[in-house]
Amino acid sequence: MHIMVIGAAGMIGRKLVAALVANGELGGRPIETLTLADIVAPPAPEFGGTVETVAADLSGENVAAGLVARRPDLIFHLAAVVSGEAEAEFEKGYRVNLDGTRALFDAIRLEGVREPYCPKVVFTSSIVVYGEPLPETIEDTYFLTPLTSYGTQKAIGELLLADYSRRGFFDGIGIRLPTISIRPGKPNQAASGFFSSILREPLIGQEAVLPVEESVRHWFASPRAATGFLLHAAEIDTAPLGFRRSLTMPGLAATVGEEIEALRRVVGEKAVKLIRREPNPAVAKIIAGWPQTFNARRASALGFRAETSFDEIIRVHIEDELQNTLPV
Amino acid sequence: MHIMVIGAAGMIGRKLVAALVANGELGGRPIETLTLADIVAPPAPEFGGTVETVAADLSGENVAAGLVARRPDLIFHLAAVVSGEAEAEFEKGYRVNLDGTRALFDAIRLEGVREPYCPKVVFTSSIVVYGEPLPETIEDTYFLTPLTSYGTQKAIGELLLADYSRRGFFDGIGIRLPTISIRPGKPNQAASGFFSSILREPLIGQEAVLPVEESVRHWFASPRAATGFLLHAAEIDTAPLGFRRSLTMPGLAATVGEEIEALRRVVGEKAVKLIRREPNPAVAKIIAGWPQTFNARRASALGFRAETSFDEIIRVHIEDELQNTLPV
């Protein structure tokens, strides 16, 4: 089969490509061709089949049509301007996250007009489609009230995905990712950054700053679980979804205090001592508007699985990012 | 004040313009200028102030910018390709209902970049943003799962309205209209047509066809109530809405049987005898997926009011459409 990954150079994109290459097949079908696209050409993995890497901005004229003309059987659409950037640069966020997504969906529709075509499309959404007012536990039938332009663009993408799928233009499935933790890489300025950094930095003997109370609760999955969601989404039969094409993924509801206790259990007190408390009311205020716990009933029933403890999330990070060794 | 009505030639648009002209003021401010736009130039009402009528397709290049350059204080955006047409003509529906709406919103944003500007925008949505699965009563926090392209386009319009309002580009409010009954005019092919025609035709001594069981329940408001919703939306302070800019309007939950009983009470058995039962399984199937009852708590708390009986809805029709006389 021919698989296209749009957004293949991003953190999840690279892990997804690595998993596809390592597996060599998807749902029992051998992978013959990989087309990897991103705003900059992604690195080409070592792979027995055909790999093509493409630098492509979906919102550019005819770019989506050019990609879709290759007629992949399966398209992962992960490309997006991230939350902070979409908030800071209004026009860029709408151009990339809304126009780019719509250009892709329309290119698939028009390719099908030319010659019958109905690929599977896996679209990444996010739990930031939810905003206030939020109950303590969010059910699958709770309404979407995004509080950022990024969340708005993802919610619109979900609506388009559902309508284009209902029309039979493609077979879409939307995956609302939990907050990814432990996110590999350097600390960044995202308001959510500390959820990862209070574990990631101490694991390599470095100090990290905790800007909120330990009672703050949020919804997490590891990068490995996120990759697993996307692969599972690509494999399952979408018939049980009906017209409801987007799913909140299962995750781990945990407090910052529970994160820290897990760190203590897995690597000990020395690591925990590297967490420096530095309350930041601005960050605390942003986080207060975020969802805490979901009842991801539909996705769980369809076989999606996440970690069930932060101990597990920390071990996944040690295995996947630290070559299974702790430098401290 | 300067009020612009986009979609002024439609059924609700004409009634809204008539009410604005009759009132001469809105929220205590005299109306000096009316700009009335539609795909064909709407009729100009007799009005003491300035009236301009414009033929305009919002999705055309620079059309929205041209309208917004007049800097109205208040914009009613009612223009849309209707449900059946948006379903039959995919590209036209997205062009008018999504691109047209976005073009208007962006034109307002860009006018504000040129020189500070933040008009009030009243956007008409519809209860067809709701689809399956539906509980018997739909709460304000229930999720939107449109089952038509029209419903999808309205749901996207709501999301854009909320984000553009959150950003401060305009002061938006979205009004989810119930099914309008009794819709004036000729019978049409809409699946919902019978809800109106089983009253409208017998009231003028003509036969009407009832394609479903009398137990079918749905959510109604009169054209007069719909006009009232839009005027009230234009007048109220939107601060209590927070970031939740769209509201399900109050309505009357009634069965077809209750409609018929009201007809019997208001005009008698002779009219009821003009309803011919002709079961149509295709229509029944479409209607089965429609919402039945809402708990429009937020809108009611904000002072929006609809009829509370079909007797009242029938009397409104007799007063407003039949010059308060019954030909039968």
Interface residues (C-beta under 8 A of the other chain):
Chain A: F90 G131 E132 P133 D140 T141 Y142 F143 L144 T145 P146 L147 S149 T152 A155 I156 L159 L160 A162 D163 R166 R167 G242 F243 R244
Chain B: F90 G131 E132 P133 D140 T141 Y142 F143 L144 T145 P146 L147 S149 T152 A155 I156 L159 L160 A162 D163 R166 R167 G242 F243 R244
